[in-house]
């Protein structure tokens, strides 16, 4: 998980930076999927939260080290990222880490990884 504090007026830059990093990381061994969440509370501390899945911690660490070398100045000025590695200790998501693939509310999902 990676939380981002984004100053007002830097939202588009932060999103473009995240997309550039995501595009690099998805080419790396062990990458499974990622989701970027935007806070619906305009006064919330974290404007963006990224949740990614990797095959294992070693792949993640190797990929992010390569990314820091390949994209050294990717973070916009004023944006603060707070990354962390977490493990799932409970889960009630029947379809795992997937994305909704339909209109309205229903049960159509594409599972991105298990």
Secondary structure, DSSP 8 states (H G I E B T S, - for coil): -EEEE--TT-HHHHHHHHHHHHHHHTTSTTEEEEEEEE-S-TT-S-SEEEEEEES-HHHHHHHHHHHHHHTTT-S-TT-EEEE-----S----TT-EEEE-SSSSSS-EEEEE-
